[in-house]
Amino acid sequence: MENFVNLKEEMNLNFNLFIFKVINIVIYINKFCDEYYPKNKYELRFMHELDKSDKVIYWSYERRKIKYSTNKFTFPDFYIEFDNGDTYIVELKSREQIRKRKKIDLMKFKACEKYCFRYGYVFLIVKNEEISKIQIS
């Protein structure tokens, strides 16, 4: 247990879920008892917002596999199901990543849009800096 550092205080988050830092690996256990490894504080905060919402009936992180080229796949950040029947696939990106608009990202985004259209989902790209403005609950 000495290797575990509680991230709650380190990131100024006010919740009582299990978040630990183990030698630079963050483990987040959501309200469905799924274990995830967010890559940054924005993904961690978004996970927390999803868990707080009563309208979210299920969410997962990087579990959808979408083909965007021959033998190449993307795993969008979040798959979210709401109690009203809506389903979203959300990709979190920094302002800098969006500004650069790499060709590979555009290919991935186009594949996600096509996938969402086929299944009646909504595809969103959210800037990391705007996560705090999103009202999920």
C-alpha positions in Angstrom: 0.0 0.0 0.0 2.9 2.4 0.4 3.2 2.6 -3.4 -0.4 3.9 -3.7 -0.9 7.7 -3.7 -4.4 9.0 -3.4 -5.1 11.3 -6.4 -8.1 12.9 -4.8 -6.1 15.6 -3.1 -3.5 15.8 -5.8 -6.1 16.7 -8.4 -8.4 18.7 -6.2 -11.3 16.3 -6.9 -14.2 16.0 -4.4 -15.5 12.5 -4.6 -15.0 9.2 -2.7 -14.4 6.7 -5.5 -11.3 4.6 -5.7 -8.5 6.4 -7.5 -4.9 5.5 -6.9 -1.6 6.2 -8.6 0.7 3.2 -8.8 4.1 4.1 -10.1 2.6 6.6 -12.6 -0.4 4.4 -13.5 -3.8 5.8 -12.6 -6.6 3.3 -11.9 -10.2 4.4 -11.8 -13.0 2.1 -10.8 -16.4 3.4 -11.9 -19.9 2.9 -10.5 -20.3 -0.3 -12.6 -17.1 -1.7 -11.0 -15.2 -1.5 -14.3 -11.5 -0.7 -14.0 -10.0 1.9 -16.3 -6.6 3.6 -16.9 -7.2 7.2 -17.9 -4.3 8.8 -19.7 -4.7 12.3 -18.3 -6.6 14.4 -15.7 -9.2 15.4 -18.3 -10.2 11.9 -18.9 -10.3 11.2 -15.2 -12.5 14.2 -14.6 -14.9 13.2 -17.4 -15.1 9.7 -15.9 -16.1 11.2 -12.6 -18.7 13.4 -14.3 -20.2 10.4 -16.0 -20.4 8.5 -12.7 -22.1 11.4 -10.9 -24.9 11.6 -13.4 -28.2 9.8 -12.8 -28.9 10.1 -16.5 -26.0 7.9 -17.5 -27.0 4.3 -17.4 -23.8 2.9 -18.8 -20.4 4.1 -20.0 -17.1 2.6 -21.0 -13.7 3.9 -21.8 -11.7 2.9 -24.9 -13.7 -0.4 -25.4 -15.3 0.3 -28.8 -13.1 -0.8 -31.7 -13.8 1.1 -35.0 -11.9 0.3 -38.2 -10.6 3.4 -40.0 -8.2 1.9 -42.5 -7.0 -1.5 -43.7 -5.9 -3.4 -40.5 -6.1 -0.1 -38.5 -8.5 0.6 -35.7 -9.4 3.5 -33.4 -10.7 3.1 -29.8 -12.7 6.3 -29.1 -12.4 7.6 -25.5 -16.0 7.1 -24.3 -19.1 5.2 -25.1 -22.1 6.6 -23.1 -25.7 5.4 -22.9 -28.3 7.7 -21.4 -31.6 6.9 -19.7 -33.5 8.6 -22.6 -32.1 6.1 -25.1 -29.5 8.4 -26.6 -26.0 6.9 -27.1 -22.9 9.0 -27.6 -19.3 8.3 -28.6 -17.1 11.0 -27.2 -13.5 11.8 -28.1 -11.6 14.1 -25.8 -8.9 16.2 -27.4 -6.7 19.1 -26.4 -7.0 22.5 -28.1 -3.6 21.9 -29.6 -4.6 18.4 -31.0 -7.7 19.9 -32.6 -5.7 22.8 -34.0 -3.1 20.5 -35.7 -5.9 18.4 -37.3 -3.6 15.5 -38.2 -4.6 13.5 -41.2 -4.7 10.3 -39.1 -7.1 12.0 -36.6 -9.4 13.1 -39.4 -9.5 9.5 -40.7 -10.4 8.3 -37.2 -13.1 10.9 -36.7 -14.6 10.2 -40.1 -14.8 6.5 -39.2 -16.4 7.3 -35.9 -19.0 9.5 -37.6 -19.8 6.8 -40.1 -20.1 4.2 -37.3 -22.4 6.5 -35.2 -24.6 7.2 -38.2 -25.0 3.5 -38.9 -26.1 2.7 -35.3 -28.0 6.0 -34.6 -25.4 7.3 -32.1 -24.0 10.8 -31.7 -20.3 11.5 -32.2 -18.8 14.4 -30.2 -15.3 15.8 -30.1 -14.8 17.7 -26.8 -11.9 20.0 -26.0 -10.3 19.0 -22.7 -10.6 22.6 -21.6 -14.4 22.5 -22.0 -15.1 19.4 -19.8 -16.0 21.5 -16.8 -18.7 23.3 -18.9 -20.5 20.1 -19.9 -23.7 19.4 -17.9 -24.3 15.6 -17.9 -26.5 15.4 -14.9 
